[in-house]
Amino acid sequence: MNRRTLGFGAAGIVVVGIVLLLSLNGNRVERSDSDPNDELAQVEPEVIEPQLLFGIDISDKKVVEGKIKRNQTIADILSSYNISRQEIFELDRKSKKVFSVRNLVPRKNYTLIYSDDSFKRATHFVYEPNSLEYVIYSFVNGVEISKEERAVEIVERTMAGRITVSLDHSIRQQGGSAALVNKVAEVFGWQIDFYGLQKNDWFKVIYEDRIVDGESIGVGEVISAEFNHIGSPYYAYGYDGGDGIDFYDEEGESLQRAFLRWPVEFSRISSRYNPRRYLKFYGRVKAHLGTDFAAGKGTPIKAAADGIVVTRGFTRANGNWVKIKHNSTYTTGYLHMSRFGKFKQGQRVRKGDVIGYVGKTGNATGYHLCFRFWKHGQQVDYIKEKSRLPSENPIEDNHRARFAAFVELQNKKLSDIQGDWADRTLSAGANQ
Ligand SMILES: [Zn+2]
């Protein structure tokens, strides 16, 4: 957005140059709306379109672009363009309902449009609070204000990478964003341990890039992906079965689990489940039947899945702790809380509800959550058990045919992504 940095003292010639650049941009956007296959549209004589900027005809106007300066008000800007005090008063009053002119923030882009005549009167002031929205303050028919949203164009992009250091490294090296790293890790989070990736694991991903005025404003959804981990292929297909996009494997089984991946915002596992842990302090083996997550005091602790609070109390070893029964198979425990959430014993909780806060009550040396996991009444290693946890619902029957067609199309696209290190016999298309 370099061309938006021009300040007030712009000479007339420079201003004209900007107008042309912007109008080219405007025309390009319009063309993309018309159907390129429509032959009638192609033979029609060329019509000279008005030059549009924010939908405003600027063919007989001049344009100044800038960024709001510190302590600058809209009145400071408009007073040089023959907008009266009364109009500014009205603007202030009327704008409150749409987007108050008092909410203008330094360094945000604005565009001032004024008449190309001896009056040099502002016709429009356009403010951009973010890359998606803009507010038009118009002075053509009295004072009028409207808030608009730009059209977001979704472009499908692909990426393939081989793991040499980490997923983060592979994606960043190719110019991918941290958001894309997170999305890929999120999609396969239950199937693949991203802290245990192997050299030469590889991935392919098809994802949405959100474009506004020719510039990317960020990653959208992952559309499909393939991850080859220690020679085993994993697939993910983002499909909307009516409740928004969810991720499924090639059979239509959900990749998401009925459980949360971590009961606290993942910080660091400080001690894993270990039935034969040797404790120097005791000079003997003392089982650690939980998974410890080091986290700051007061970090919210979440119910790992839907269930009923069966214990909420205090013991000398566990400190403040909560136990939740999820079903006849699984029960979870959360130890050493500094304080409880609002859920009482006997109450029903939903996955993700805050049931307490990290502390160090009971036998705990530092702030952490000791997370306990029971399967059929036996304590087991949550991290090992994770991949075996029950899935969310699979693709519904009435979506099966559409989903199968989607998978077929995505497999073709995935196999078309170049990655010469990828073993073709394992890649998606070769399976068909
Ligand atoms: Zn523990």
Residues whose N, C-alpha, C, O or C-beta is under 5 A from the ligand:
A	BS01	ZN	G290 T291 D292 C370
